[in-house]
Amino acid sequence: MKNIIMKMSVLFLVMAIATFKASCSLYAQPRKSSLLSFFSEKDFNRFFPRHNQFFSYKSLKQAVSEMSVVKIRIEKRGIWIFKITKTDLLTGKSTIVRQDPDWEQEWAKKEPYSSTEINYGDFCANLNKKEAAAFFAHIAHETRNGVNGKFDDGLMLTHELRTDLDYVIQNKVYPAVAGQKYYGRGPLQLSYNGNYGFASTVIFGDPDILLGKPDLVTKDPVLSFKTAIYFWMTPQNRKPSAHAVMTGEWKPSEVEKASGYAPGFGMTINLINGSIECNKGENSSGMQDRIGFYRYFLKLLKVSDPSCVCSCAKMVPFPS
């Protein structure tokens, strides 16, 4: 009997040490103040007074919290050959969630190598209210359904009004599923099979979940906000992330400067909808609406952006 008790005691001790180590792996990292530290439910209702009941502060809060313990490492050989590793910061467990078939080919190993890490806990962290205002401006514009200039109609639509378009492009890694449509859904109107597959890889570790069931984005409000955080934080091929632009992490190259690219809110418009709204002069209605929302939310957050490059009127649209 004593031996059994001793063995059980040792087992519990081992489990306790493992739990402690897992906690340390998370808390040993610098603690950041998240969006939730300065944006309350009262603020949410003030920013989005006519919001659809599908979108709630509770869902946003849960999405921010759950994404904050996700980190991914994107490795590339050349431009199109990927290896993505996802780490759960609560457990410290890392899993390869994507490795393209050509990754280990000898010819691929000779391609230029690059890697980047995205910690989703950095989303609007360190009291970055400008980034928060920019994110809110885009989700408000993408989901609005009211009168121009009132800025009270964000988060009203859960998906785009036209649902007859498939939004399917050829993609070997994230192929469209027959019968599914990948029109815009969620706060940032996630569109196209490639984006659904990539988002599903980051959020679930499995591209097939959202490729097979894209409607989940309009059925699960927490997932809906997660897709917006994913899109905001994750660089896309040659594009930097909107997060990197608003935090100043991204610096344009000389070639990019020649295309009119500059850090600021205008660049985030280019990243999200540049082909429709950018390089069309200052009268682009979509661009101006986003800028209006940005300035409105800056005021609500009691911050300013006096040197803002808010317009993308002379920016060449970022290549897809």
Secondary structure, DSSP 4 states (H G I P E B T S, - for coil): -HHHHHHHHHHHHHHHHHHHHHHHHHHTSPP---GGGT--HHHHHHHSTT--TTS-HHHHHHHHHHHTTEEEEEEEETTTEEEEEEEETTT--EEEEEE-TTTT-HHHHTSPEEEEEEEGGGTT-TT-HHHHHHHHHHHHHHH--S-TT----TT--SB-S--S-------SSSPPPTT-----BTTTTB-SHHHHHHHHHHHHS-THHHHH-GGGGGT-HHHHHHHHHHHHHS-BTTBPPHHHHHHT-----HHHHHTT--SSHHHHHHHHHHHHHSSS-TT-HHHHHHHHHHHHHHHHTT---TT-----TTPPPPP-
